[in-house]
Amino acid sequence: MKISPLLAPPAMAVAALLASVSHPAIAKEAIDPDRMVADVKTLASDTFEGRAPGTVGEERTIGYLIARFQDIGLQPAGPDGQWVQKVPLLHTTLGAPRALAFKGPKGTMPVSVAKDIYISTIRPDDSARIAGAPVVFVGYGVKAPERGWDDFKGTDLKGKVVVFLINDPDFYAKKGEPAAGKFGDRTMTYYGRWTYKFEEAARQGAIGALIVHDTAGAGYGWNVVTSPGGENYDIVRQPDHLTSLALQGWLSADAATRLFASAGLDLAKLSAAARRPDFKPVDLKGVTFDADVPVNHEEVMSHNVLAQIPGTTRKNEVVMFGAHWDAYGKGAPDAQGRIYRAGANDDGIGIAGILDIARVMKAEAAPQRTVVFAAWSAEERGLLGSEFYAANPVFPMEKTVANLTIDVLQTAGAANDVTLIGKGQDTLEDDMARVAATQGRRVTPESLPERGLFYRADHFSFAKRGVPVMLMMGIAGASDLKQGGIKAGQAWIDAYTGQCYHQACDAWSPDWKMEGAVQDVELIRTIGEELANSAKWPQWKSGSEFKAARDKSEAARH
C-alpha cells in the first residue's frame, strides 16, 4: 500500500498564481462576475492539471485557495486552527478478473466486464473474492419504516450476493398499485439511489451487491455506469467499519434477464411484484456467484479547505457555504489535444462563487453567526470530502444552521427563473422563492426529479445528518433565459451535459455569459446573509426523510 502525502505549494508559487489573477476593484457590496471569471480561468488552467485529489494539481489548488481566503481577510476554520482538514482516501482499481461467473441449474454463465457487468470495490484488499455465494433478488432493496416498507422481511443475507432494482418502488407504479405515491412518484428519494442500496446491502451483511441497470430508472445509460473502468474511492475506514461488500456494481438489463431465466424466473414479473409492500426476497435457486479479481489499492491524503468569518453574538451557530474544488485530472486527449479535465463549470464556478460571497461578506459588518466557507475534496469520487467533514465536523451538526452549496451554474445569460432542487424538502425553498421575487424571478422545480440530483452533491452529506440545505445547480432544469427562453436554456444544458460534462471541454470560454450565474450567487448569498444575521432556524418539511435526524437534536438549538 502506498501512502501519498500532500504538501502545500511554496509561498512564491502561490504568490505567482495570485499575481496572475486580475481582480478589478468594484463596489464591494456586489457579486463581481469579472472576479469570478478570473478565479475560474486560473483554477481551470493547465497549471492545476485538472485538480485531481492526491496530485500536484491538488497541491496547487489547496495553496491557491488558502492564499485567496487569506487575501480576502478570512480566518482558518479547520481542525486546530488550520486552513485544511485532512481527508484520507482509499483509491482502488480492479485488474483483469481471474474468475467471474454465475453458476446455476443450466450450467455456467460467464459475464464480461463492461458488456454484462460492472464491478468495483471499496475494501483495501489485494483481491476481491466471492466463492459460491448464493444469489438473492431483494426487489428495490428498501427498508423505510416511516413509509411502511421493508423489502428484506428479516431475511438472512450474510455471505450472499443481492440483486436490486434501481430507483424507488413507486417509480414505475401505476395509479391504483400498492406502491403508488409511497415514495416520490417520479421524484427519486434517497432510497432510490445506488449509494443507498449498496449501504443497505452492507447493513444486511451481504458479500456482494448488483443493481439491474435501467436507463430510465438510473437517469443515465450503461456507458455512464462503466466509465470509471473499475476505479473507486472511499474514505479510509477502520477495519471494524469496512463494508461487508467484496464487490459492488451493476448488471446490464440483458445479463440480468438471462441470469433470472437460468433459475426459471421472469425478471419482469418479479419487478412488478417488487412494487408491493408484501414482497419478500426471492432466492435464485441453485444460482451462485464466483469472483476472483485482483485489486490495486493505495491511500491518498487529500484536503478540505475551510475558512470563516467568526460570528459576534451567536458565534457557536454556523451558516456554511460550500463548493467542491476537485475535478477529473488527466485523461485522453480530446479533439483539440486537451488532456486535463479541468471542471471550469464543475465546479470551478462554484468555488469562484463562494470566494466572491466571502469577499462581499467580509467587507460588511461582522455577522451575528459564524459563516464558514468550505472547498471540498473528492466530490467527483462520491462526495467524500464533505462526507468526511460531516462525519468529523469542526462545528457541530446540531448547531449548523444550513448548508448552501453551489455545484455548476449556467453560463448562458440572465434568466427569468431559478431552479429548485428537492421540492418539498425544507423551508429554504420558501426563502428561495421570496428572494428570487426581489430579483424579478420565479422558482421553477427541477425538470427531471427522477434523476435524484438532490442526493448527488455535497450538501447531501449534511442533509443526511439533518442539516437543512440548498443546492444551486445549473443543469437541474432548463433556465427560462431572457434571450431565447426555455428553448435556449435547454440548448445550453444539452450542449454542456452532452459534450463537456466531466470532459476536457469543460473549460472557460469567452462565450460565457455570467449574468445568470451572478443572479444565482446573489440569491444564495442573500439567504446566507439573512441566516447569519438572525436567530432563524430553517426547518425540514413534513414528509422529508431527513426531518427525524434534525428533530433528535432539537434541544441543542434552544
C-alpha positions as CSV (number, residue, x, y, z in Angstrom):
1,M,0.0,0.0,0.0
2,K,1.4,3.4,-1.0
3,I,0.9,6.5,1.1
4,S,0.8,9.7,-0.9
5,P,1.4,12.7,1.4
6,L,0.3,16.2,0.1
7,L,2.3,19.3,0.9
8,A,1.2,22.9,0.4
9,P,2.9,24.6,-2.6
10,P,5.7,27.1,-1.9
11,A,4.7,30.6,-1.0
12,M,6.4,32.0,-4.0
13,A,4.4,29.7,-6.3
14,V,1.1,30.8,-4.6
15,A,2.1,34.4,-4.9
16,A,2.8,34.0,-8.6
17,L,-0.6,32.4,-9.1
18,L,-2.4,35.2,-7.3
19,A,-0.5,37.8,-9.2
20,S,-1.7,36.2,-12.5
21,V,-5.4,36.8,-11.4
22,S,-6.7,40.2,-12.2
23,H,-9.3,41.3,-9.7
24,P,-10.8,44.7,-10.7
25,A,-11.7,47.0,-7.9
26,I,-15.5,47.5,-7.9
27,A,-18.2,48.1,-5.3
28,K,-17.8,45.5,-2.5
29,E,-21.5,45.0,-2.0
30,A,-22.0,43.4,-5.4
31,I,-21.0,39.9,-6.7
32,D,-18.4,40.6,-9.4
33,P,-18.5,38.4,-12.5
34,D,-15.1,39.6,-13.5
35,R,-13.6,38.3,-10.3
36,M,-15.5,35.0,-10.6
37,V,-14.2,34.6,-14.2
38,A,-10.6,35.3,-13.1
39,D,-10.8,32.6,-10.4
40,V,-12.3,30.1,-12.9
41,K,-9.7,30.8,-15.6
42,T,-6.9,30.2,-13.1
43,L,-8.3,27.1,-11.5
44,A,-9.2,25.6,-14.9
45,S,-5.7,26.4,-16.3
46,D,-3.2,23.7,-17.2
47,T,-1.2,24.7,-14.2
48,F,-3.7,23.0,-12.0
49,E,-3.7,19.8,-14.1
50,G,-7.4,19.0,-13.7
51,R,-7.4,19.3,-9.9
52,A,-7.5,15.6,-9.1
53,P,-7.1,14.6,-5.4
54,G,-3.7,13.4,-4.3
55,T,-1.8,15.0,-7.2
56,V,0.3,18.1,-7.8
57,G,-2.9,19.6,-9.1
58,E,-4.3,19.3,-5.6
59,E,-1.2,20.8,-4.1
60,R,-1.5,23.9,-6.2
61,T,-5.3,24.2,-5.8
62,I,-5.1,24.0,-2.0
63,G,-2.3,26.6,-1.9
64,Y,-4.3,28.9,-4.2
65,L,-7.5,28.6,-2.2
66,I,-5.7,29.3,1.1
67,A,-4.0,32.3,-0.3
68,R,-7.3,33.7,-1.7
69,F,-9.1,33.3,1.6
70,Q,-6.1,35.0,3.3
71,D,-6.2,37.8,0.8
72,I,-9.9,38.3,1.5
73,G,-9.2,38.5,5.2
74,L,-10.8,35.3,6.4
75,Q,-9.6,33.2,9.3
76,P,-8.9,29.4,9.1
77,A,-11.7,27.1,10.2
78,G,-10.1,23.7,10.0
79,P,-9.2,21.5,13.0
80,D,-6.8,23.1,15.5
81,G,-7.0,26.4,13.7
82,Q,-5.6,25.1,10.4
83,W,-6.8,26.1,6.9
84,V,-7.2,22.4,5.9
85,Q,-8.9,19.3,7.2
86,K,-7.0,16.2,6.1
87,V,-9.2,13.7,4.2
88,P,-7.6,10.2,4.0
89,L,-8.9,8.5,0.8
90,L,-8.7,4.9,-0.3
91,H,-8.2,4.5,-4.0
92,T,-8.9,1.1,-5.6
93,T,-8.6,-0.2,-9.1
94,L,-9.6,-3.6,-10.3
95,G,-7.4,-5.8,-12.5
96,A,-8.5,-8.4,-15.1
97,P,-10.7,-11.0,-13.3
98,R,-9.2,-14.4,-12.7
99,A,-12.8,-15.7,-12.3
100,L,-16.2,-14.0,-12.8
101,A,-19.3,-16.1,-13.5
102,F,-22.7,-17.2,-12.2
103,K,-23.3,-21.0,-11.9
104,G,-26.7,-22.5,-11.9
105,P,-29.0,-25.3,-12.9
106,K,-28.3,-24.7,-16.5
107,G,-24.6,-24.6,-16.2
108,T,-22.1,-21.7,-16.0
109,M,-23.0,-18.2,-17.2
110,P,-19.8,-16.2,-17.6
111,V,-20.2,-12.5,-17.5
112,S,-17.9,-10.0,-19.3
113,V,-16.8,-6.8,-17.6
114,A,-18.3,-3.7,-19.2
115,K,-20.6,-5.7,-21.5
116,D,-22.6,-7.7,-19.0
117,I,-21.4,-6.5,-15.6
118,Y,-19.7,-3.5,-14.0
119,I,-17.9,-4.0,-10.6
120,S,-15.6,-2.2,-8.2
121,T,-14.7,-2.4,-4.6
122,I,-14.1,0.0,-1.6
123,R,-12.2,-2.6,0.5
124,P,-8.4,-2.4,0.9
125,D,-7.9,-6.0,-0.1
126,D,-5.4,-7.3,-2.5
127,S,-8.1,-9.4,-4.2
128,A,-11.9,-9.3,-4.2
129,R,-13.1,-12.9,-3.8
130,I,-16.5,-14.4,-3.7
131,A,-16.7,-18.2,-3.7
132,G,-20.0,-19.9,-4.5
133,A,-22.2,-17.2,-2.8
134,P,-26.0,-17.7,-3.2
135,V,-27.8,-15.0,-5.2
136,V,-31.0,-13.4,-3.9
137,F,-33.3,-10.9,-5.5
138,V,-34.3,-8.2,-3.0
139,G,-36.6,-6.1,-5.1
140,Y,-35.8,-2.4,-4.7
141,G,-33.8,-3.1,-1.5
142,V,-35.7,-0.5,0.5
143,K,-36.0,-0.5,4.3
144,A,-38.1,2.5,5.1
145,P,-40.2,2.0,8.3
146,E,-41.6,5.6,8.1
147,R,-43.2,4.6,4.8
148,G,-44.3,1.2,5.9
149,W,-41.9,-0.5,3.5
150,D,-39.4,-3.3,4.1
151,D,-38.1,-5.4,1.1
152,F,-35.9,-7.6,3.3
153,K,-38.5,-9.0,5.8
154,G,-35.8,-10.3,8.1
155,T,-34.1,-12.5,5.5
156,D,-30.6,-13.6,6.4
157,L,-28.3,-12.2,3.7
158,K,-24.9,-12.8,5.3
159,G,-22.4,-14.1,2.7
160,K,-24.9,-13.8,-0.1
161,V,-25.0,-11.7,-3.3
162,V,-28.1,-9.4,-3.5
163,V,-29.6,-8.1,-6.8
164,F,-31.6,-4.9,-6.7
165,L,-33.7,-2.8,-8.9
166,I,-32.7,0.9,-9.3
167,N,-34.9,3.8,-8.2
168,D,-37.9,3.7,-5.8
169,P,-40.7,1.1,-5.6
170,D,-43.2,3.6,-7.0
171,F,-41.1,4.7,-9.9
172,Y,-43.0,2.5,-12.4
173,A,-46.1,2.1,-10.3
174,K,-49.4,2.9,-12.0
175,K,-52.4,4.5,-10.3
176,G,-54.0,2.0,-8.0
177,E,-50.9,-0.1,-7.5
178,P,-49.9,-0.6,-3.8
179,A,-46.6,1.3,-4.3
180,A,-48.1,4.4,-6.0
181,G,-47.3,7.5,-4.1
182,K,-45.5,5.7,-1.3
183,F,-42.2,7.4,-2.1
184,G,-41.8,10.3,-4.5
185,D,-43.7,9.1,-7.6
186,R,-41.3,10.3,-10.4
187,T,-39.2,12.2,-7.8
188,M,-36.4,10.0,-6.6
189,T,-35.9,9.7,-2.8
190,Y,-32.6,8.6,-1.3
191,Y,-34.0,5.0,-1.2
192,G,-33.8,5.0,-5.0
193,R,-30.1,6.0,-5.2
194,W,-27.5,3.3,-5.9
195,T,-25.4,4.6,-2.9
196,Y,-28.3,3.8,-0.5
197,K,-28.7,0.3,-2.0
198,F,-25.0,-0.6,-1.5
199,E,-25.1,0.9,2.0
200,E,-28.2,-1.1,2.9
201,A,-26.8,-4.3,1.4
202,A,-23.8,-3.9,3.7
203,R,-26.0,-3.3,6.7
204,Q,-27.8,-6.6,5.8
205,G,-24.4,-8.4,5.7
206,A,-24.3,-9.2,2.0
207,I,-20.9,-10.0,0.4
208,G,-21.8,-8.6,-3.0
209,A,-24.4,-6.3,-4.4
210,L,-25.5,-5.8,-8.0
211,I,-28.1,-3.4,-9.4
212,V,-30.0,-4.1,-12.6
213,H,-29.4,-1.3,-14.9
214,D,-32.3,0.6,-16.4
215,T,-31.7,3.8,-18.3
216,A,-34.9,5.5,-17.2
217,G,-34.7,4.5,-13.6
218,A,-31.0,5.3,-13.3
219,G,-31.2,8.5,-15.3
220,Y,-28.2,7.6,-17.4
221,G,-27.0,5.0,-19.9
222,W,-24.8,1.9,-19.4
223,N,-21.9,3.9,-20.8
224,V,-22.0,6.1,-17.7
225,V,-22.1,3.1,-15.4
226,T,-18.9,1.6,-16.9
227,S,-17.0,4.9,-17.4
228,P,-14.9,4.7,-14.2
229,G,-13.3,1.5,-15.5
230,G,-13.2,-0.4,-12.2
231,E,-11.8,2.5,-10.3
232,N,-13.3,3.6,-7.0
233,Y,-12.6,5.8,-4.0
234,D,-13.8,5.8,-0.3
235,I,-12.8,7.4,2.9
236,V,-10.1,5.4,4.7
237,R,-12.0,3.4,7.4
238,Q,-11.0,1.4,10.4
239,P,-11.3,-2.4,10.0
240,D,-14.4,-2.7,12.0
241,H,-16.1,-0.1,9.9
242,L,-15.3,-1.6,6.5
243,T,-18.2,-2.5,4.2
244,S,-19.0,-6.2,4.0
245,L,-19.3,-6.0,0.2
246,A,-16.3,-7.5,-1.5
247,L,-17.7,-6.3,-4.8
248,Q,-20.5,-3.9,-5.8
249,G,-21.7,-2.9,-9.1
250,W,-24.3,-3.3,-11.9
251,L,-25.8,-5.9,-14.2
252,S,-26.9,-4.9,-17.7
253,A,-30.6,-5.4,-18.3
254,D,-29.9,-8.2,-20.8
255,A,-27.5,-10.1,-18.5
256,A,-29.9,-9.8,-15.6
257,T,-32.8,-11.2,-17.7
258,R,-30.6,-14.2,-18.7
259,L,-29.5,-14.7,-15.1
260,F,-33.0,-14.9,-13.8
261,A,-34.2,-17.1,-16.6
262,S,-31.4,-19.5,-15.7
263,A,-33.1,-20.0,-12.4
264,G,-36.5,-20.4,-14.0
265,L,-37.6,-16.8,-13.0
266,D,-39.1,-14.0,-15.0
267,L,-37.4,-10.7,-14.1
268,A,-40.2,-8.6,-15.5
269,K,-42.8,-10.3,-13.4
270,L,-40.6,-10.2,-10.3
271,S,-40.0,-6.5,-10.9
272,A,-43.8,-5.9,-10.9
273,A,-44.1,-8.0,-7.7
274,A,-41.5,-5.8,-6.1
275,R,-43.9,-2.9,-6.3
276,R,-46.0,-4.5,-3.5
277,P,-45.2,-3.9,0.2
278,D,-45.7,-7.7,0.9
279,F,-42.8,-8.5,-1.4
280,K,-40.3,-10.9,0.1
281,P,-36.7,-11.7,-1.2
282,V,-36.6,-14.4,-3.8
283,D,-33.7,-16.9,-3.9
284,L,-32.4,-17.7,-7.4
285,K,-32.5,-21.4,-6.5
286,G,-29.3,-23.2,-7.4
287,V,-27.6,-20.0,-8.6
288,T,-24.2,-18.9,-7.1
289,F,-21.7,-16.3,-7.9
290,D,-17.9,-16.7,-8.2
291,A,-15.4,-13.9,-8.5
292,D,-11.6,-13.6,-8.0
293,V,-10.4,-10.1,-9.1
294,P,-7.0,-8.5,-8.3
295,V,-7.2,-5.2,-6.5
296,N,-4.7,-2.4,-6.6
297,H,-5.2,-0.1,-3.6
298,E,-3.5,2.9,-2.1
299,E,-4.1,5.6,0.5
300,V,-4.1,9.2,-0.8
301,M,-4.1,12.1,1.6
302,S,-6.4,14.8,0.3
303,H,-7.7,18.0,1.9
304,N,-10.8,20.1,2.5
305,V,-10.1,23.9,2.8
306,L,-12.1,25.7,5.5
307,A,-12.3,29.4,6.1
308,Q,-14.5,31.5,8.4
309,I,-15.8,34.9,9.4
310,P,-16.4,34.5,13.1
311,G,-19.8,35.5,14.5
312,T,-20.3,38.2,17.1
313,T,-23.3,37.3,19.3
314,R,-24.1,33.7,18.1
315,K,-20.7,32.5,17.1
316,N,-21.4,28.9,18.0
317,E,-24.1,28.7,15.3
318,V,-22.8,28.2,11.8
319,V,-24.0,29.1,8.3
320,M,-22.0,27.2,5.7
321,F,-21.4,27.9,2.1
322,G,-19.8,25.1,0.1
323,A,-18.4,24.0,-3.3
324,H,-16.0,21.3,-4.4
325,W,-12.5,22.1,-5.7
326,D,-11.8,18.7,-7.3
327,A,-12.2,17.8,-11.0
328,Y,-11.2,14.7,-13.0
329,G,-7.5,15.3,-13.6
330,K,-5.6,14.0,-16.6
331,G,-7.4,12.0,-19.4
332,A,-7.1,11.0,-23.0
333,P,-6.6,14.0,-25.4
334,D,-9.7,15.4,-26.9
335,A,-10.2,16.6,-30.5
336,Q,-8.2,19.8,-29.6
337,G,-5.5,17.9,-27.8
338,R,-6.5,18.9,-24.3
339,I,-5.7,16.3,-21.6
340,Y,-6.9,18.0,-18.4
341,R,-10.5,17.6,-17.4
342,A,-10.4,20.8,-15.5
343,G,-14.0,21.3,-14.5
344,A,-14.3,25.0,-15.2
345,N,-18.0,24.9,-14.6
346,D,-18.0,21.7,-12.5
347,D,-17.1,23.2,-10.1
348,G,-14.6,25.9,-10.7
349,I,-17.5,28.4,-11.0
350,G,-18.9,27.2,-7.6
351,I,-15.6,27.8,-5.9
352,A,-15.4,31.2,-7.6
353,G,-18.9,32.0,-6.3
354,I,-18.1,31.2,-2.7
355,L,-14.9,33.2,-2.9
356,D,-16.8,36.2,-4.0
357,I,-19.5,35.7,-1.4
358,A,-16.7,35.6,1.2
359,R,-15.2,38.8,-0.2
360,V,-18.6,40.7,0.0
361,M,-19.5,39.4,3.4
362,K,-16.0,40.2,4.8
363,A,-16.4,43.8,3.6
364,E,-19.7,44.2,5.6
365,A,-20.2,44.4,9.3
366,A,-19.3,41.1,11.1
367,P,-22.3,38.6,11.1
368,Q,-24.0,37.5,14.3
369,R,-23.4,33.9,13.4
370,T,-20.2,32.4,12.2
371,V,-20.0,31.9,8.5
372,V,-17.9,29.1,7.1
373,F,-16.7,28.7,3.5
374,A,-15.8,25.2,2.6
375,A,-14.0,24.0,-0.5
376,W,-14.5,20.2,-0.6
377,S,-12.2,17.5,-1.9
378,A,-13.3,14.4,-3.8
379,E,-16.9,15.3,-4.7
380,E,-16.4,13.6,-8.0
381,R,-15.4,10.4,-6.2
382,G,-18.6,10.1,-4.2
383,L,-19.0,13.3,-2.1
384,L,-16.1,12.1,0.0
385,G,-14.6,15.4,1.2
386,S,-17.9,16.7,2.5
387,E,-18.8,13.2,3.9
388,F,-15.6,13.1,5.9
389,Y,-16.3,16.5,7.3
390,A,-19.9,15.6,8.2
391,A,-18.6,12.5,10.0
392,N,-15.8,14.5,11.7
393,P,-17.3,18.0,11.9
394,V,-15.3,21.0,13.2
395,F,-18.6,22.7,14.0
396,P,-21.4,20.6,15.5
397,M,-24.1,19.4,13.0
398,E,-26.8,20.3,15.5
399,K,-25.6,24.0,15.6
400,T,-25.1,24.2,11.8
401,V,-28.0,26.4,10.6
402,A,-27.8,25.5,6.9
403,N,-25.5,24.3,4.2
404,L,-25.7,26.3,1.0
405,T,-24.0,24.6,-1.9
406,I,-23.1,25.7,-5.4
407,D,-22.3,23.0,-8.0
408,V,-22.4,24.1,-11.6
409,L,-24.0,27.3,-12.8
410,Q,-25.5,28.1,-16.2
411,T,-23.4,30.4,-18.3
412,A,-25.9,31.2,-21.0
413,G,-27.1,34.6,-19.6
414,A,-29.7,36.2,-17.4
415,A,-32.8,34.2,-16.6
416,N,-36.4,34.8,-15.6
417,D,-36.4,31.9,-13.1
418,V,-34.2,29.9,-10.7
419,T,-34.3,26.1,-10.5
420,L,-35.4,24.5,-7.2
421,I,-33.8,21.1,-6.5
422,G,-35.5,18.9,-3.9
423,K,-39.0,20.4,-3.8
424,G,-40.8,19.9,-0.5
425,Q,-37.7,19.1,1.5
426,D,-37.2,22.2,3.7
427,T,-38.2,25.8,4.3
428,L,-35.1,27.2,2.5
429,E,-37.2,26.7,-0.7
430,D,-39.6,29.3,0.7
431,D,-36.7,31.7,1.2
432,M,-35.6,31.0,-2.4
433,A,-39.0,32.0,-3.8
434,R,-39.0,35.2,-1.7
435,V,-35.5,36.3,-2.6
436,A,-36.0,35.3,-6.3
437,A,-39.1,37.6,-6.4
438,T,-36.9,40.6,-5.4
439,Q,-34.8,39.8,-8.5
440,G,-37.8,39.7,-10.7
441,R,-37.5,35.9,-11.0
442,R,-39.8,32.9,-10.2
443,V,-38.9,29.4,-8.9
444,T,-39.1,26.5,-11.4
445,P,-38.8,22.9,-10.0
446,E,-36.1,20.7,-11.4
447,S,-37.2,19.2,-14.7
448,L,-36.1,15.6,-14.1
449,P,-36.5,14.9,-10.4
450,E,-36.3,11.1,-11.0
451,R,-32.6,11.5,-11.5
452,G,-32.1,12.3,-7.9
453,L,-29.9,15.4,-8.2
454,F,-30.8,16.3,-4.6
455,Y,-28.7,13.3,-3.5
456,R,-25.8,13.9,-5.8
457,A,-23.9,17.0,-4.5
458,D,-22.0,17.9,-1.3
459,H,-25.0,19.4,0.5
460,F,-26.3,15.8,0.8
461,S,-23.6,14.9,3.3
462,F,-25.2,17.4,5.6
463,A,-28.8,16.6,4.8
464,K,-28.2,13.0,6.0
465,R,-27.3,14.4,9.4
466,G,-30.4,16.6,9.5
467,V,-28.9,20.0,8.4
468,P,-31.3,22.0,6.2
469,V,-29.7,22.5,2.8
470,M,-30.0,24.4,-0.5
471,L,-28.3,23.4,-3.8
472,M,-27.8,25.7,-6.8
473,M,-27.1,23.6,-9.9
474,G,-27.5,24.9,-13.4
475,I,-28.0,21.6,-15.1
476,A,-31.1,20.7,-13.0
477,G,-33.5,22.3,-15.4
478,A,-33.6,24.5,-18.5
479,S,-33.5,28.1,-17.4
480,D,-36.0,30.5,-18.9
481,L,-33.4,32.8,-20.4
482,K,-34.2,36.4,-21.1
483,Q,-32.8,35.9,-24.5
484,G,-34.2,32.8,-26.1
485,G,-36.4,31.5,-23.3
486,I,-36.6,27.8,-22.2
487,K,-35.6,26.6,-25.6
488,A,-32.2,28.4,-25.3
489,G,-31.8,27.2,-21.7
490,Q,-32.3,23.6,-22.8
491,A,-29.9,24.0,-25.6
492,W,-27.2,25.1,-23.1
493,I,-27.9,22.1,-20.9
494,D,-27.8,19.7,-23.9
495,A,-24.5,21.1,-25.2
496,Y,-22.9,21.1,-21.8
497,T,-24.1,17.7,-20.5
498,G,-23.9,16.1,-23.9
499,Q,-20.4,17.2,-24.8
500,C,-18.4,18.7,-21.9
501,Y,-19.7,17.3,-18.6
502,H,-16.6,15.6,-17.0
503,Q,-14.7,16.1,-20.2
504,A,-11.7,18.3,-21.2
505,C,-14.0,20.8,-22.9
506,D,-15.4,21.8,-19.5
507,A,-13.2,24.8,-19.9
508,W,-13.6,28.6,-19.6
509,S,-14.8,30.2,-22.8
510,P,-15.0,33.9,-23.8
511,D,-18.6,33.0,-24.9
512,W,-19.7,32.6,-21.2
513,K,-22.5,35.0,-20.2
514,M,-22.2,35.4,-16.5
515,E,-25.4,37.2,-15.7
516,G,-27.4,34.1,-14.8
517,A,-24.6,32.7,-12.7
518,V,-24.4,36.0,-10.8
519,Q,-28.1,36.0,-10.2
520,D,-27.9,32.6,-8.6
521,V,-24.8,33.6,-6.5
522,E,-26.5,36.8,-5.3
523,L,-29.6,34.7,-4.4
524,I,-27.8,32.2,-2.3
525,R,-25.6,34.9,-0.8
526,T,-28.7,36.9,0.3
527,I,-30.2,33.8,2.0
528,G,-26.9,33.1,3.8
529,E,-26.5,36.7,5.0
530,E,-30.1,36.7,6.3
531,L,-29.5,33.5,8.3
532,A,-26.1,34.7,9.5
533,N,-27.8,37.8,11.0
534,S,-30.8,36.3,12.6
535,A,-31.9,33.7,15.1
536,K,-33.9,31.8,12.5
537,W,-33.5,28.0,12.1
538,P,-34.7,26.6,8.8
539,Q,-36.9,23.5,9.2
540,W,-37.4,20.3,7.3
541,K,-40.9,19.9,5.9
542,S,-43.3,17.1,7.0
543,G,-42.6,14.0,4.9
544,S,-38.9,14.7,4.4
545,E,-36.7,11.7,5.1
546,F,-34.3,13.9,6.9
547,K,-36.6,15.6,9.4
548,A,-36.2,12.8,12.0
549,A,-32.5,13.3,12.2
550,R,-32.9,17.0,12.9
551,D,-35.6,16.5,15.4
552,K,-33.3,14.4,17.5
553,S,-31.1,17.4,18.2
554,E,-33.9,20.0,18.7
555,A,-33.0,20.6,22.3
556,A,-29.4,21.7,21.4
557,R,-30.9,24.7,19.5
558,H,-32.9,26.1,22.4
